[in-house]
Amino acid sequence: MKSIEELEFNNTYTHLPGDFYSRLSTQPLKDTQLVSFNASAAGLIDLDPEQAHKKDFTHYFTGRKQLAGMDPLAMVYAGHQFGSYVPQLGDGRAILLGEVLDSEGDSWDLHLKGAGQTPYSRAGDGRAVLRSTIREYLCSEAMHGLGIPTSRALCMFGSNEEVYREQIETGAMLIRMAKSHIRFGSFEYFYYNNRHDLVGTLADHLISLHFPHLLNEENKYLKLLTEIIDLTAKLIAQWQSVGFSHGVLNTDNMSVLGLTLDYGPFGFIDRYDPNYICNHSDHHGRYAFNKQPEIGLFNLSCLAQALLPLFSEEPQHAAELAQAQLETYENTFFDHYETLYGQKLGLKIKHESDKELIASLLEIMKTNKVDFTIFFRSLSEADVDTNTARKAARDLFLDRPMFDTWMEKYKQRLALENSNDKQRQQLMLKHNPKYILRNYLLEIAIQKATKEKDYSEIDTLLKLLSRPYDDQPSMEKYAQHPPDWADQIQVSCSS
């Protein structure tokens, strides 16, 4: 394990032309203190967790001091926001401190969120508040615990500096980590500025670092698009399988590596509702839970448009090539979606009846307003042949005969593959989490932190959600139905 000073930097993004970023310094907050440190994420860069106790740790990771090799910069990009193209966005409140090499020689971006104004702040203050920082810190780690590709969170800092949102809050900072923070909008920026040469430069950079197997391929740029389509389709299928709603699926929030990126007004579904809108700012429901798959395709089409000049010099031919790849998205998404739901139902092989079995289950869950996570966990623990043993799952339904009808179909489907009940349960318990980051759990942690400066609940949730599939007897209260007041929680783009 390494000390802070032994971290080795390799800032590949600075090898690109200056058009891609702006070098600048961070603007430290007043009276900054470490709120939480994630030893699991520290292991990714071989950082000794004991280093978090050093005074210089806070100085280095909030930008007050620089480690040798750091080269802070803000990345420029554009994006389609709520369906409309915005020509310049960029890191408006985040700075890439540098890229740290791990023991395998791979680099990890250290991205400081809440670092102050940048050339891309668009009149914003460039700050993050404690409330939103807690949300991103915990959710990125909760997603990792669920096995879903995501940015990671190394640590978060609080301060006494006032920041103005709907009300006065205190400023905070987050160190997030990813193999890359390149977004769909990074390509859009140069495409719409008619800098097609720089679209190619960025694509070459991305391929050389993250898709090196494509370097010597014919049509490598088209194959790059194909791989991003595949990663994105599988990512969104995973979101749908755990009831996760991102909230702001703009192209500037979409990772070219298929990572869950930029946690704002996200939410995990409590009572199953396919039309769930977690973002109070999303007045027309563009990013509702059930629309995420089609929005994924829309965003990929925006990326494909930006890459067109790399596919062919003849525009019509380039468009046809891109369209052929985009048409693979739906099959990839549904194939992965059905695989994941098959695992949630303990099915080992696919069958043509599975689509209807899954759809009918979700329909009766919607009708009966059944808790998504609790139901699948209860079914995982049930003996399907014994009424009393599956009572916990059955009792979640107001219309129990409706559940019984579905259960008969399920039992027949299990019989098709001679399912062993114990093996089915073991498979299901690995794919149906007991604990998820519900908004009310976040709200409790946020209230303790903001009103009492008590950060203990943050660390409790961090530990709990690192093992969401495991029974943790002392944590049973975190697996219960949300309280009635949870329905009143609203999160928006400012969250």
C-alpha positions, 0 to 999 in steps of 0.5 A: 500500500502507498502513502499519499506522496507515493501516488503515481500520476499519468495524466493522459488527458493533457496529451490531447490538444488544449481545445479539450480542457482548461487548466485551472486551480481549485478554490478550497472551501473554508474549514474543510474536514473529512466527513467519510473515507471509503477504504474499498475505493482507496484500494483501487489506487493502492492507497493505505487507508491510514493515510486518511488520518493525516492532515495533509490528506484533506489538503491534497484531496481538496486542492489546497495543496498539489501532489507531484504530478497533479495537473488540475483541469476542467473538461469541456463537452456539450450535450442534449439536455431534456432533448435539446442540444446545449452547445457548451457545457463542461465541468462546471463544478468539478476538476480532474485533479489527475490520473493515478496509476494502480498496481496494474498500470491502469489509471484512475481519474481523481475528480474533485466535485464542488471545486469552485468555478470553472470556465464552464460554470455558466454563472453557477458558483461551482460548488456542491452542497453537503446534501447532494454530495452525500447522495452521490457518495453513497449511491455510487458505492451502493451501485457498485455493491449491486454489481452495476458499473459506476463511478466510485467515491473515494471520500467526501469533505464538509465545510462551514462555507455557506452555499446558496440553493433553495436555501442556505446550505454548507459546501462540500466536496467529493472525490469520485473515481472512474477509468474515464470521465469522457461522455457522449457530449464530449464528442458532440461538442467537437462535432457541432463545432465542425471540428471533426478532426478533433472528434477523431482525436478523441476517438483515437485517445479513447480507443488507445486507452480503453478499447485497445483491441480495436486499434488495428481493426478495420472500421475501428470507429464503427466498432467503437460505437458498437461496443458503446451501444453494447455497454449502454444497453446492458447498463440500463438493463441492470438499472431496470432489474434493480428498480433504479431511476437515474433522473437526468439521462442527458447525453452529458451524463452518459459515460462512453465506458458504460458507467453510471455517472453523475448522481443527482435526483436518482431514486430506487423504486419503492412500490413498483410503478413503471411510470416512476419519476424520481426527478421533481424537475422532470415535469413531462416525465422524459426520464421516467423509469420505464422510459430509460431504455428508449432514452438510452437509444436516443442518447446513443443516436446522438453519439452516433451522429457525432461520430458519423464523419469517422465512418465514411466520407459519404454522409449517406453511407456513414448514416446507414452504417451507424443505423445498422449498429443502433438497431442492435441496441434493442436486442442487446437490451432485451436479451440482457434484461430477460437474463437478469429477470430470469436470474431474479426468478431463479431460472437457469435457462431461457424459455419463450414463455419467460417474457410473458411471465416477467411482464405479467408479474410486473403488471400485478405488482403495479396493480397491487403497489407491491414493494419491488425489492421486498417482494423479490427478496421474499420470493427468493426465500420462499418454498414455492410448493408450500403456501405457508412458506411463501406467505411473506411474498403473497401477503404483499398483494392486496389481491392475493388470488391474483398472485396465486394465479401468477404463482401457478404459472411460475411453478409450471415454468420451474417444472420445465427445467426440473428446478431444485427449490434450494438451488433456486433460492440460492440463485435468487438470493444472489440476484435480489438485494435485501438492502437498497439505498432508498431515498428515506434512508438518505434523508435520515443520513442527510438530516443528521449530517446537516443539522447535527454534524453527525456523520455516523449514518453515512458510514453505516450506510456505506458499510451496509450497502457494500454487501446488499445481497447478504443477510445482516441481522443487526441491520434488519430495520434497513430492509423494512418498508419505507415509512409513510413520510417517505412519499413526501421526499422530493429531489430535483436537479439541484439535488 
